[in-house]
Amino acid sequence: MCKSVVIVDDEAITRLDIKERLELAGYKVTGEAADGFDAIEICRKQRPDMVILDVKMPMLDGLSAARVIKEEGLSHCVIMLTAYSDSDFVEKAGELGVMGYLVKPVTDKALVPTIEVALKRSEEIQQLQKENEEKDRQLKDRMFIDRAKGIVMSTRNMSEDEAYKYMRGISMDKRKSMRVVAEMIIMSHQSMSAAQKEQKARKK
């Protein structure tokens, strides 16, 4: 599957030049813009695989547009296009999560290799983020399950193993995940505890 690209530069000739070379390399240019505002709107509609952004543009510059694109998750791979190589610029771009940059005039030798490296790096970062999110989810599931298991152990006078089997039985019978079963047990216990406290308060 060819990767979709949005090219953003205030010079039409630059956009055309990059577009032609990218299409020859097998990429699909799905949008073009001449300023940062239009770039953001196009990315909101298309969610391209990659955005090539010129740094200096009218109305909204490339770094500002890149910040919005990254913060809103409109594209995981942003490459900056600049007329100069500057360490301060590279540092700022890196802080925004920019995957790479190209110096004008862009040569054939630099264009495709830079894009390929940036896309690969972006994919690796996305995969790492997914793995971390899955680990976080599993940890939260474990916390809910352990808490619910403790409630079952105390309210039903069960051992840890018996409580787990009890919850597993509900999970299989109701076709619900252990996390959902745990949340139901915790909510039920909280409701019962609140009702008991209310009854005691009335008796006083």
Secondary structure, DSSP 8 states (H G I E B T S, - for coil): ---EEEEE-S-HHHHHHHHHHHHHTT-EEEEEESSHHHHHHHHHHH--SEEEEESS-SSS-HHHHHHHHHHTTS-S-EEEEESS--HHHHHHHHHTT--EEEESS--HHHHHHHHHHHHHHHHHHHHHHHHHHHHHHHHHHHHHHHHHHHHHHHHHT--HHHHHHHHHHHHHHHT--HHHHHHHHHHHHHHHHHHHHHHHHHH-
